Amino acid sequence: MRDDQIQRLTDLANDITEVFIEEADPKNWSGAGMPLSEIKPEVRGNRYWDKKNAIQTGTLLARVLDLAARDSRSVTTKTEEDDAEKEIAAYEKKAKDLINGIQQRQTH
């Protein structure tokens, strides 16, 4: 990947980070500040989608950051194909852990 593309990915990650911070903030979810017993089904559904959007934005951010980091390494430090599969699995686990952490914080 060219240096200008890596820079564009880095810039994109910064933009996505701002969106993620906004979407992940519970104060911005539908029905924020209302007791759960007072939230109507439509608002509850919107709140669910607010959370899903934040999770998806976080996943996108992780993938963009991983892509930029992977391709910014020199050719001599890139992993072999077998190692790449292990690396992908490790990043997928990190993404799942991130999502699980967000979901757990949402339930508390």
C-alpha positions in Angstrom: 0.0 0.0 0.0 1.3 3.5 -0.8 2.2 6.0 1.9 -0.6 8.3 0.8 -3.2 5.5 1.2 -1.9 4.7 4.6 -2.2 8.3 5.6 -5.8 8.4 4.2 -6.7 5.4 6.3 -5.2 7.1 9.4 -7.3 10.2 8.6 -10.3 8.0 8.1 -9.7 6.3 11.4 -9.6 9.7 13.2 -13.0 10.6 11.6 -14.5 7.3 12.5 -13.2 7.6 16.1 -15.2 10.9 16.5 -18.3 9.2 15.2 -17.8 6.2 17.5 -17.3 8.4 20.6 -20.6 10.2 19.8 -22.5 7.0 19.0 -21.2 5.1 22.0 -22.2 7.7 24.5 -25.4 6.5 26.3 -26.4 10.1 26.7 -27.0 10.2 22.9 -29.2 7.1 22.8 -32.9 7.3 22.3 -34.7 7.6 25.7 -31.6 8.7 27.5 -32.3 9.7 31.0 -35.7 8.0 31.1 -36.4 5.2 33.5 -36.7 1.9 31.5 -40.2 1.4 32.8 -41.3 4.6 31.0 -39.6 3.9 27.7 -42.2 3.1 24.9 -41.5 0.1 22.6 -40.7 2.4 19.6 -38.1 4.3 21.7 -36.7 1.0 23.0 -36.3 -0.2 19.4 -34.6 3.0 18.5 -32.3 2.7 21.5 -31.4 -0.9 20.4 -30.4 0.4 17.0 -28.4 3.2 18.6 -26.4 0.6 20.4 -26.0 -1.6 17.3 -24.7 1.4 15.3 -22.1 2.2 17.9 -20.9 -1.5 17.9 -20.7 -1.5 14.1 -18.8 1.8 14.1 -16.4 0.4 16.7 -15.9 -2.7 14.6 -15.3 -0.6 11.4 -12.8 1.5 13.4 -10.9 -1.6 14.5 -10.7 -2.9 11.0 -9.5 0.4 9.5 -6.8 0.7 12.2 -5.7 -2.9 11.7 -5.4 -2.4 8.0 -3.4 0.8 8.3 -1.1 -0.8 10.9 -0.6 -3.9 8.9 0.3 -2.2 5.7 2.4 0.5 7.3 5.0 -2.1 8.4 8.0 -2.7 6.2 7.9 -5.6 3.7 10.5 -7.5 5.7 8.4 -7.5 8.9 5.2 -8.7 7.2 4.0 -12.1 8.4 4.0 -15.3 6.5 0.6 -16.6 5.3 0.2 -19.0 8.2 1.1 -16.3 10.7 -1.3 -14.0 9.0 -4.2 -16.4 9.8 -3.2 -16.4 13.4 -2.9 -12.6 13.4 -6.4 -12.3 11.8 -7.8 -14.6 14.5 -6.2 -12.5 17.2 -7.6 -9.3 15.8 -11.1 -10.9 15.5 -10.9 -11.9 19.2 -9.9 -8.3 20.1 -12.9 -7.0 18.2 -15.2 -9.5 19.9 -13.8 -8.6 23.3 -14.3 -4.9 22.5 -17.9 -5.5 21.5 -18.5 -7.7 24.6 -17.1 -5.0 26.8 -19.3 -2.4 25.2 -22.4 -4.6 25.6 -21.6 -5.4 29.2 -21.3 -1.7 30.0 -24.6 -1.1 28.3 -26.4 -3.6 30.6 -25.0 -2.0 33.8 
